[in-house]
Amino acid sequence: MSELSQMDLFAAKAPSLQLRRPLAVFDIESTGIDYVKDRIIDLCIVRLNVDGTRETRNYRLNPTIPIPAEASIIHGIYDEDVVTAPTFKDKAQEIFEYLDPCDLAGFNSNKFDVPLLLEEFIRCECNLNLDTRALVDVHRIFTHFEKRTLEAAYKFYCNKNLDNAHNAEADTVATLEVLLAQINRYEELKGADIRALHDISNEERIIDSGRRFVYMNDRPVFNFGKYKGRLVEDVLRSDPGYYNWMLDGDFAMHTKQKLKDMRDQFRKK
């Protein structure tokens, strides 16, 4: 996408997007679709600041594991392209500081990009706390109203073809354009602040990146397995071994972190 077309995004039709803090729209290309085991290869962040200015940062990263051929076919990034690139650990603090003051937005980001980013940060002992920030999922808003893919969303809302799909920067800019067009299109969103977008993006009220816990009547419950629908506090009291089973199991680190936090809170009561 040309610089001119990117600048057009912020011209004439200023969207009625109310920001209380910067909004970081981001997209990830990775070694695969398992956010627990896979790694980030390409990360693009477009940060929309409260004053309307924007900044773009791109990170090409060495994932430290081989890139499967099926992933390379999709995004066009091969092992030889990243052999001299920095690792996520090398850039973790810089990325963390850039994102820390921001709410987050992406396309299908709540189910993949955010969980994968959290796993990378946790490995580097960086705590990107999601509890106090909005998570805006443009895909969730889109399917809430229309039910399509990013390419179709771009065509539907912006009347443009996404010619360079699966390129992190092209997808990120397209995602931001779609978000701003959504706000201008729907009466329910005009004048909405970032928290309203967060609420649409998170109607399930997920607690952890692995979606193992959700809020029900403002209390955390299990969202999987034999205790699905049961209060986490009740299960930890009646079956304390389940806690250790989850910590030793193949769950996302963020899921385990949230489980520890909940147990600590219950113990303080």
N, C-alpha and C positions, 0 to 999 in steps of 0.2 A: 504494500500500500504506500503510495507516495506521501511525502511530507505535506504537500498541498491538501490532499484529501483528508489527512489527519487534522490539519488546521481547520478545515471546513467544519469539522465536528463541533468546534467551539465557537463558530461564527454565528451570525444572524439569530437562529432559533435557540436562544439560551434555555436549557431545560430547567424546569422548576424542581430541581433536586436540592433539598436542604441538607447541608452538611454541618455537623457539629464538630467533626474532626476529619482529617484527610481520609479519602477512600482509595484504597489500593486495589486496583483491578489486576488480576494476575492469571497467568496460564502456565501450565507445566507440560513439558514433554519428558517422558520417563522410559525406563527400561522395560516396563510392563504395567499391568493394571492391578497388581497386588500391592496395596499401599503399605503393608507390613514389611514385605521383603524387597520390593523394588526401590529404585533410586531415581533422583532427579537428574536429567541431562541438560535440559534447557528451561530457564525460568525468565519470564518477562513480566515486569511490573509497571503498570501505568498508574501513577499516583495523582489523583485529582485533589487539589488542595482546596481549602475552604474559600480562599480568595478567587477561585476559578482557574488559577494557573495549573499546569500539569507537568509532570516529570516522567521520563521513561528510563528504566534500567533493564538491561539484558544480561543474563548470566549463562554462559555455556560452561558446563561442569563435567568433570570426570566422575562417573558414578562409582568407580572403583570395582565394578563388577562388569562382566561382559554384557554388551547390548545384544539381545536376541535378534536374529535376522527378521523375524516377523514385526518387531517393533521398529527396526530401521527402515523397513519398507514403508511404514506409515509416515514417519516423521523425517526420514531422509538423513538421519544422523547415525554414523557408524563409529566403531571403536577407534579407527584411525583419526577421526575428527576431534576426538576429545582426549587423546593420549597425553597432550601437553597442557590440557586445561586444568584449572584449579579444582579441588574437590569442594563439596558442599561445606565440609569442616573448615576449609581455608577461608570461605566467604560467609560462614554462618553468622558471625557477630555483625558484619556489615549489613547483611540482609535483615537480621533481627532488628537492628537499630532503625533501619529504613521503614520497616513494617510496624514497629512497636506503637507509634502514635496513631495507627490507622484502623479504620474498619476495613473489612475484606470483602471483595466481590470477585466472582468468576462465573464460568459456565459449567454447571454440574459440579461446582467446586465443593459443596458441602459433603458430597459422597466420595470424592476422590482427591482433588487438589489440596484441600485443607487438611484432610487426614494424612496425606503423604508428606506435606510440609511439616506438620506437627511431629511426625516420626523422625524426620531429618533433624529438626531442632532438638528433640529430646535426646537423640544420640550425641548431640554436641552440648548437652546440658544447658540449653537455652529454653526458658519457659515462656512461650508465647501464650499468655492467658487469654482464652476466648470468652470467659465469663462476663467480661465487661464491654465487649466489642460486638458490633453488628456483623452478621455474616449474610451477605446478600448473594443469593444464587440466581443468576439470570435465567438459567435453565428452569429452575423451579417456578419463577414468575411466568416464564414463557408457557410452560405446560399448564400452569394454573389458568392461563387465559386461552392458549392456542394449541398446545401440544405439537411441537415440531423439533427439528435438529437445529444446530447453530447455523448451518448454511441456509436452511429454510427460514430461520428467524431473521437472518440478515437480509434475505430477499423480501420477506414479509414486512418487516418494520422499516428497513432502510432503502428498499427497492434497489439493492446492489447485489452483484454476484461475489461470493467469497472465492476468489480465484486461487488463493494460496492457502487453502485449509491445511491444518496440521503443521503450520509454521507458528511458533509460539507468539511472535509479535503480531502477525496478521490475525490470529485468533483472539489475542488480547484486545487489540484495537477494535475488532469487530464486536466483541462482547461488550465493550464500553459503549460503542455506538448503539447497539441493541438496547442496552439498559436505558440510555438517555431517550431513545425513541419510545420505549415502553412508558416512561414517565409522561411524555408528551401526549401519548395516544389514549391512555385510560384515565377517565375522569376520577376513578377511585385513587389514582396515584398522583394526580396533580396536586402539588403543594405538600405531598407526603414527605416526611423526614426519613432519614436512613433507618430509623428503628422500625417504621412501618414496612419497609422493604425486607428487613430482617425477619419480621413476623411472618410474612408471606413465604419467605425462603425456608422457614423453620417451623412449619405448622405442626410437625410431629414432636417438637420440643426435645430434640436429641441432646443427651448430656455429653457423650463421648464420641470421638471420631469413628469408632467401630460400630456405633449405633447399638450397643449392647444394653444401654440404659436410657430411659426416657422419663420425662416428668408426667405424672398422672395426678391431677388435682394438686399440683405444686409439690408433689413428693416423688422421689426417685424410685422407679420400679425396674425390674429386669425386662428386657425386650427380646429375650431368646430363651431357648432351652426349657427344661422342666419347670423352671420358676418364672416363666414369662407371665407378666402381669402382677407378680408378687412384689411387695415392698422390699427394697434392698435391705433396709434396716431389720425387718422381720427375718429374712433369710439368713443374714449374717449372725443373728442370735440363735436361730433354731438349727442351722447347719453351718457352723464356723469353718468346717473343712472345705466348704465351697469357695471360700475366700482364697485359701492356699491353692486350690485346684485352678482357679482363674489366674493367679499370679504365675503359676508354673506352666500354664497352657500357652497355646499359640495365638494369643490375643495381641492387639495393638498396644504399644507402650502407653499411648494416651488413655486407653481403656483401663489399663492397670493403674495408671496414675490417678484417674478419677475414682476408681474403686478404693484405693488407699485413702484419698481425701475424704470420701464418704464415711469410711469406717472411723477415721479420726474424728469426724464431726459427731458421729453417733456416740462415740466413747466420751465426748465432752458433755453430753446431756446428763 
